[in-house]
Amino acid sequence: TGAPGEKELKGRGISYCATCDAKYFVDKEVVVIGGGNSAVEESEFIAKFASKITMVHQFDKLTANKKAQEKLLANPKIKVLYEHEPRTFVKDGNNIISEIENLKTKERIKLVSDGVFIFIGFKPNIDLFKEKLVLDQWGYIKTDEDMRTNISGVYAVGDVISKKYRQITTAVADGTIAAISIAKELD
């Protein structure tokens, strides 16, 4: 988000990985920043642990796929604040205070929670290659199952490729697949 306090509280109440950290929020209240597929799907996962989730989304509706939205909105643990953005994050004892702004009225409110998860999307760092490689609609590199790109002899792996999950384990698997494919190609 770039809001003051975010960097300082990374790993100290602010997380970017529900799979890694949701288990620490059993019966606790959390704030989720975002409203796309990642935010919606990760909120559903966090809801298995947390008692209450307040999602903060900058638009007037969620941007995730329809099925995921329906599931999320049916979950009584989750409330969505539309047309809001975070302005600051402050640690207060064991709590995180997220000051958020209503984008229409400019009114600011403070949300007190046990933790904050941020899922606002990431821009893949591929500027050097983006004019030559085929990308998906979100700017990730398209590959085949062997991690080949549209350019002969060029492979891509990890979080820069178009895929469903972005975890270190999937990136390692991508690298293994590419290495095996390259080795077979060189034989």
N, C-alpha and C positions, 0 to 999 in steps of 0.2 A: 504494500500500500504506500510505503514511503512515509507514513505518518510518524511524527516524533514518538520515540519510545519503542517502536517496533524492533529495530536492530538490537537495542539494549536488552530487550526482554525475550529475544529468540532463545529458546531452550530454558527459559526461566518463567514460563507461563504462556508464551506464544509458540505455537507449533505449526508446521507445514505438512505434517504426516499423521493422519488419523490411525493408520495401521501401526505406527510406532508408538503413539502416545495416548490414544483413546482410553486404554486400560487404566491409566492413572486418574481418570475422571469418573470413577464409579460413584453413582449417586451425587454427582456434583453438577453445577451449572456452567455451561460454556457458551461462548459467542463464536459463531462461524461467519467469516467475512467471505462473501461471494454468492453467486446464484447460478453458475453454469453447471455443467455435468459433474465436474470434480466436486464442487461444493455440495451439491445435492446428494450425490452418491456417498461422499464421505460423511455427511451429516447423518445419513441413514445408519452408517456403521457406528458413528459416535453415539447415536441414540441407544445402541445396545448397552452402553455403559452409563452415560450421563442421565441425570434426572430431568434436565431442561436444556434446550438449545434455542438460542436466539440468533437467527440468521440476519445479517445486514447485507442488503443488496442495493446497488446503485440505480437499478432500473425499476420500472413500474411493474415488471413481471419477471419471473425466473426465465433463464435462457437455456436451461437443461432440456433434455428430451422429454416429451410429454408423459411417457410412462413413469419415468423417474420423478417428475414433478407431482404426478397424482399420488404416488406412494408417499412422498415426503409430506405433502399437504394433508394427508390422512393420518399422519403420525401426531398424536396429541402432545408429545414431548417437544415438538418443534413449532416455533413461531417465526414468521418472516417479517422483518421491517423493510419495506420497499422504499426506494428513493432516499436511501441514507448512505452515508460514507463515513468511515472512521477518520477522526482528526487527530487524536492522541491516544496513547496507551501508557498507563501509569501503574506501577506496582504499589499496592497498599497492604502490607502484611502478607497474607496468603492469597489475596485477591488481585485481580487485574481490573482496573477501571478503564473501560473503553469509552472515550467521548466520541459520540457520533453526531453527525449533522444531517438534518432533514434537508434534502436538496431543493425542496420547493419553498419551505418557510424560512430556511436558514437557522431554525431553532436547533440548539444543541442539547442533547441529553447524555447522561452518564449511565452506562450499563456496568454493573458490578458482577463479576463472574470469577470462577475458579481458574479459568483458562480461556485462551483464544486460539482458534484454528483459522489459518488464512489460506483460502483456495481461490485466488483471483486469476489464475492462469499464468503461464510462463511463456516468454517469447524465446523460442529456440535460437541459440547463438550460431547462426549459419550465414550471416551476411556475406561472407567471402564467397559462398557457393550458390547463393539463392537464385542467381540469374541463369545458372546452368543445370541445376537439379530440378526434377519434378517434385513439387510440394503439394500437400493436401490443403484444404481450405483454411486451416489454422496456421499454416506456415511450417509444418513439419515435413521432413523428407520422406517421400514414398520409397519403399523398398519391396523386393519380393521376399519369399520365405527364407532365402539364403542371404539376405541383407544386401543384395545387389541394388544399386540405384539405376537410373536410366542411362548412366554413362558407363561404358564397358571398363571393367577393372576398378571401379570406384564402389566402395561399400560404405554403409552408414550403420551405426549402432547406438543404442542407449536412448537418452531422453530427447535427442534431436529427430528421431524417426516417428512416423505416424503409427501409433499403437494405442491400445486401450489402457494399459497400466504403466506407470512410471515409478519404478522402484529399483533400488540398486541390484536386486536379484534378477530382475528382467533385463537390466542393462548388461550384467555379466553374461547372462544366457545369450543375448544378442551377439556379444563379442565372441563367445565360443562358437556360435553358429557361423559367424563371418570367418573366423580363423579356419574352421574345418572346410568351409566352402573354398576359401583361398588356397588352402593346401591341396585340395583335390584339383583345383583349376591349374595349379602349377605343375602337377604330376604329368 
